[in-house]
Amino acid sequence: MDTDVRTRTAYIQIAHRIFLPLVLRAYNPLIALYDDFNNPAFDGFYDPLKWQFWGDENYFTARQQGGVLVITNTLSTPASVGLNLPLAMPMERTLRQVQRFQARMKLSSGTSGTGATIQIMHDVNGSGWWTQCSLNVYGSAPYFGCDITNYTPGNFQAEYGVSWPTPLNFDTWYTARIEIDPNTAQVCFYLDNNLLGCRIPSNANALKMYNDFIPRLVSWNGRAGATGTRYFDDIYITPAQ
């Protein structure tokens, strides 16, 4: 038996050196799973504590099915309408609470005139700012693009845009991610961990002061009678605590 006090103290120090780095490596304070749509209690609907439905229920449906979120619309849906699903826990966030926002997205074969989008927006009386990444189909194949836009009623001005250089595929999962540095307000866009571009918005100083950013899932119909199914899964965002 070792009775030397100095030796026992050394054992304690070594144990701490091994244990603490393992804890730090397992914890990422910038991103956490928000919803993976795997809770069977919400099949056929969605968790009403986590999501708000902002849209016309006569045209759009959103439901959890097979471990993913499925969005569809009727063929009578007019152009220039959409469905927004804000993350409701909490509804409004600071820039520091939207440092990373990502989701997997997929479009079914036959999708046309619509798409799937992740968006972070700030709005006051119809004027504001957004940044978003979208997987859309307005031609023969899906394409992926991201932008930063300032707007007032009836006036939308895209400040920055970037896109994946080639068409993508139907029935294929893609991961979109938006990263924002809360110290500079720089926004960076990713597709499947590939960096597409970064930009410090022109109103960066103002953005750093806002505390009402709303991250949300969006399905926008740019054409009347848009077709196809939009899928979302594995929603991650910076923890709000």
Helices and strands as residue ranges (DSSP letters): H 5-26, E 32-35, G 40-42, E 60-65, E 68-73, E 81-86, G 95-98, E 100-107, E 114-124, E 127-137, E 143-152, E 155-163, E 174-180, E 187-191, E 194-199, H 204-207, E 214-221, E 230-237
